[in-house]
Amino acid sequence: MKAPATPIRQAAASDREDLARVHIASIQGLCAGHYEATALHAWTALLTPSVYDRALAEKLLLVAEQPGHGAVGLAILDPEAAEISALYVHPEAVGKGVGTALLEAMEQRARATGILTLTTRATLNARDFYAARGYLDVGPDHHRLPGGVRLPCVAMTKTLG
């Protein structure tokens, strides 16, 4: 039986607290086996509700919801860079199609704006997720956090059809 469709909508300023909650839960629950505790702490410490203000103003920020659970995922597309800069799903929603729904929504919107190739810097735990959806591994990369913390990641790309 196919999982029910996950409602995806553009995020609003009123979603900032839910976005932070989902983002932090995803990092703590899904990234913990791939990153050191100090890096996870530095990463999640940045995720206050106001951190989403720039994405709300300058990028496409989507939120996934499930009835009875509220926000369960978020994704950020930077159209100028043709990059998915974030895609996070609450651990309790993993395996229910939320990540795939968000990724498909990002790709659809990218195509609609004329983007032919998307890139992302996937967290180590998300590499296989992207690869299973047609993204090619183009090599190691990293995210640099304030304080000099470097988070290893994988640069990936996909040509949109």
N, C-alpha and C positions, 0 to 999 in steps of 0.2 A: 504494500500500500504506500502511495506517495505521501510524503509529509505535507501538511497544509502550507499554503503560501505564507511567507513571512511579509507582513506589511512593511514597506520601506517608504520613508518620507524625508524631505529636507528638514534638517534640524533647525531649531529656533533658539533664541537666547534663553528661553525658559527651560530648555533641555540640558543646560550646562552641568547641573549637579548630577543628573542621570548619566551624562556622557562620562564624567569623571569617575563615577561609581563603576560603570561597566568597564571602562578602560583599565582602571586599577585592578579590578577583580580578574580581568583577562590576563594581565601581566603576572599577577601573583599566582594565579592558578595554572596558567599554560606555559609560561616562560621560565618558571622556577627551575626546572630540570636542565636548562640550557645556559643559564647565566648565574653568576655569583650573587650572593645575598646583598653585598654592598652595591653592586650595579643595579639590582632590582630596586633597592631602597632609593638610590639617587634618581632613578627613572620615575618611580611612582611619586616621589616628593614633588616633582614638577607639575603633577596633574591636578591642579586646583581648577575649580570651575572657570575662572577667568582665562585660563590657558586656551580655551576654545574660541575666545572672542575674535582672534585674528582669522582663524579658519572660517568662522561664520561670516566674516566680512569679505574675505578675499578668495575663498575656495569653496568647493562644493562639499558640504558636510551632511552626510546622510545618517539616519538613525533607523535601526530595525526594531520592531516591537512585536511582542507576542501577547495575545490576550491573557489577562490575569497576571502578567509578569512585567509589563511596561517595557522600557528600553532593554534590549538584550544584545545590541551590537551597534557599532559605529564604523563609518568609513569616511576618509577624506581624500578627495581628488583635487590635485593642483593642476588645473587645465593649462596654465602657462608653462609648467615644466613637463606636462604630459606624464604625471607621476601619481600613483596611488601612494600617498604619504602615510596612511594609516588604515588598518582594517582589523578591528578587535571584536571578539565575541565573548560574552560572559561564559565562564566554564560550564554552567548549568545548561546552556543552550547549544553547546558544541554537538555536532552530529545531527542537528535538526534542520540543516539547510540554511541557517542564518548567514554564515560566512559566504556561501555560494550565492545567495540572493543579493547580498551587499556587493559582491564582486561583479555579478552580472549587471546590477544597476549602475555601478561605476563605469563598466565597459560600454554600456548602452549610452550613457550620457557623454562619455568621451567621443564615441562615434558621432553622436549628434553635433558635437562641436568641431568635427573635422579631424580629430586626433586619429592617426593611423597606427601608432605604436605607443603602448603604455609601458612604463617602467615602474619598478618598486624596489625598495630595499627591505626584503623580507626578514623578519626575525628568524632565528635558527629553527625554532619550532614550527614556523609557518612555511618553510621551504617546500615541503612535500605537498601542502595544500595548493600552493600556486602551481607547482609542477604538474599536478594532476589536472589542472585547468588550462594547460597550454603555455604556461610561462617557462621560459628557458633560463637556466642558471648561467649568468655571464661572469661569475666570479665573486670572491669574497669582497666585502665592503665593511663599513662600520657607521654607526651613528655616534656623533660626539655630543656628550651632555655637558652642561656647565660643570666646572670643577675638574675637567679633564677626563671624565669617565668615558671610555670607549665601549660601545656595545657592538660586538661582531654581528654582522648580518650578511645576507646574500643578495647581490644585485641580480635582478631578474627582468626580463622583457617579454612582451608578447605583441605580435602583429595582429591587429584587430581585423576580422574578416567582414 
